[in-house]
Amino acid sequence: MRRIVVLLLLFACVGLVLPLGGAQPGARTLLTFGFLILAAHTTGALAASVRLPRVVGYLGAGVLFGPSVLDVVTTDSASALAPVSSLAIALIAFLAGAELRWAEVRERGRAISRILCVELSLSFVLLAGLLFATRRWIPFLQGESAVAAIGFCVLFAAVAVVHSPAVTMALLTETRARGPVARTTLGVVLVSDVVVILLFSAALAVARALVPPSGADAAALTLGGVVWELAGAVLVGAVLGAAIAAYLRFVRRELVLFVVLIAFFGVEIARLVHVEALLMLLVAGFVTENVSRPVDGAEIRHAVERSGGPVFTVFFALAGAGLALSDVAAVWPIVLPLVLVRAFAIWAGTAVGARWAGVPRETARHVWMGLVSQAGVAIGLAAVIAEVYPSRGAALRALFLATLAVNQLVGPILFRLALVRSGEVGADVPESAAPETAHAAG
């Protein structure tokens, strides 16, 4: 009750103060930022009090105070706060890479690759097939030829299979879970981002061949450009990671400020050299962790968590504010089947892949629950489709964002439930399972 009263007081105060700074966009943006931190933190605490992940509370605050409901966080204010989202994604990417150790990658490599191979393939085929089978009831596919419909179904499926490193990292940071379920899920999610970027590039090429964009929409992604965007990200990220490791070894001062600078400059470097920013920062974090001394790696991770706390809170609140409830309502009849089919494909694909890799059954039965969430990269890929195909692509993007809205709210709940059921929340669970290691050795 006390937290609900705090929320009501915050809403009342911001309602009184906002009109005073209405003529000054900068003041309104700053006030919105401060309000989001307090409101999202309060709703996060409310969610935690009923044993829900805090990130669900952050998302809920964004929906409640966003343009779809109370409109405290206006569309203009959310756009002005876009750099906060960019900073959060950069910090999440670096922290995700810093959570991976080479020894662990070698140990879990077979499990991660086989789970991901089966799960992504099954999700892609079932989602594309469902969309094609129901095309006569989907407005932007009605009247399209079978060939054109295949192109758009392939594009949608290439985006819809994406997972969410942001949500995964937020839940692992909140719960401090580090057991086999947590580590296997994290590995699958991180590797999937690289695979999905490649898959999306191929799907976009197929769609352009089947449904050529018109006029100015035909800005193409060349094969060389895609190769450099990915290979260059690995190269630049490795160099950046080595430089960070050197700083930790010889300077090792003001680490909280240092990681913020890493995120800002990392995004800018990626823009200047035309490489994939998330992959670059992920590689930088991975190299930093594996080149540095253990004590230095632990300190840089702790610094990222300290500096990123308020930023992560606002990031998820802004993600919630960006969910248009009207779009969800308009396409609801097809959204629910898409969500259910994707969840089934993740469950079945993970089960088959884990069995193929010899993952212990107790671990395998929980990993799929950490793969449902979507955010971050998926939204960016959907925006690319809307740019290439402004009319039909925009409608496809709306359908995807409506699907994402459901997955974004349900996914964190499922993942936390998986961590609780596996006993990895609040328990000293070893990061590797003996049966897994024994099987790999055999």
BELHUSUL-V249013 format. One record per residue. OMEGA is omega in whole degrees, -180 to 180 (NA if undefined). Layout:
BEGIN
omega: [OMEGA	OMEGA]
END
This chain:
BEGIN
omega: [-179	-179	177	177	178	179	180	178	178	-180	179	-179	-179	176	178	-173	-175	179	-180	-180	-175	-178	-179	-177	-180	179	179	180	179	179	178	179	180	179	-179	179	-177	-177	-179	177	-179	179	175	177	176	179	-180	-179	176	175	171	177	178	-178	176	175	178	179	180	177	178	179	-176	-175	-179	-176	-176	-176	-174	176	171	174	-177	178	179	180	178	178	180	-180	179	177	177	178	179	178	-179	-180	178	179	179	-180	180	-179	179	178	-179	178	-178	176	-176	180	180	178	178	-177	-175	-174	-179	180	-178	-176	-177	175	-177	-179	-177	-175	180	-179	-179	179	-179	-177	-177	-180	178	179	179	-179	-180	-178	-178	-172	-178	178	-180	-171	-174	176	180	179	179	174	-180	-179	179	179	177	180	-178	177	178	179	-179	-178	-180	178	-174	180	-176	174	-175	173	-178	180	180	-180	180	180	180	177	-178	-174	-176	180	-178	-179	-176	178	-180	-175	179	178	-180	180	179	-178	-177	180	-178	179	180	-178	-176	177	177	180	-179	178	178	180	179	177	178	-179	179	178	-179	-179	-177	175	-178	171	-175	-179	-172	177	-169	170	180	179	179	179	179	-180	-180	-178	-179	-179	178	178	178	-178	-179	179	179	178	179	179	178	179	178	178	178	178	-179	-177	-171	-178	172	179	177	-174	180	177	-178	-178	175	177	177	-177	-179	-177	178	178	-179	177	179	179	-177	-177	174	174	-179	-172	-177	179	180	-178	176	178	179	178	179	180	179	-178	-172	177	-177	171	-177	-179	178	178	179	-179	-179	177	179	179	178	-180	180	-177	-174	-176	180	-179	179	179	-179	-180	-179	176	177	176	177	179	-179	179	-179	-178	179	178	178	-179	-176	-176	-175	-178	179	-179	-177	175	179	180	-178	179	178	179	178	-179	178	180	-177	-179	178	180	-179	-179	180	178	178	-177	-179	177	178	-174	-178	177	-175	-175	-179	-173	-175	-177	177	-176	-175	-175	176	176	170	-174	-178	180	178	179	177	178	177	178	-180	178	-179	179	-171	-177	-178	178	179	178	177	178	179	178	180	-179	176	177	179	-178	180	-179	-177	180	-178	-174	-180	179	179	-177	178	177	179	-180	178	-178	180	178	-177	177	178	179	180	-177	178	-175	178	-179	-178	180	180	-178	-179	-180	-180	-179	-180	NA]
END
